[in-house]
Amino acid sequence: MIAVSRNRLMVSAGGRERVITLSTPLTGPIVRMAPFDTGTTLFVGLAKGEWGAGPKRIDTITGTVNEVPGLGGPINGVGPVPGRPAAS
């Protein structure tokens, strides 16, 4: 299980929990997300109005938060490329 707040990421697996401080706080009235986890990377969208906001990439080991390049503008969901689950 992965839980995200504005400042932290909590990963719970195999009876163990890790809390990672995010490098940059997530902004928005509410953190809403359609998570897509590649194992060490979590992609999330933030609730910034009706159409969402640009996606963020969070490293689940270091807590580093980055914009996803080339996907500017609103986004309200993330997921695998159909037929190519490794390509996101």
Secondary structure, 3 states (H helix, E strand, C coil): CEEECCCEEEEEECCEEEEEECCCCCCCCECCCCCEECCCEEEECCECCCCCECCEEEECCCCCEEECCCCCCCECCCCCECCECCCC
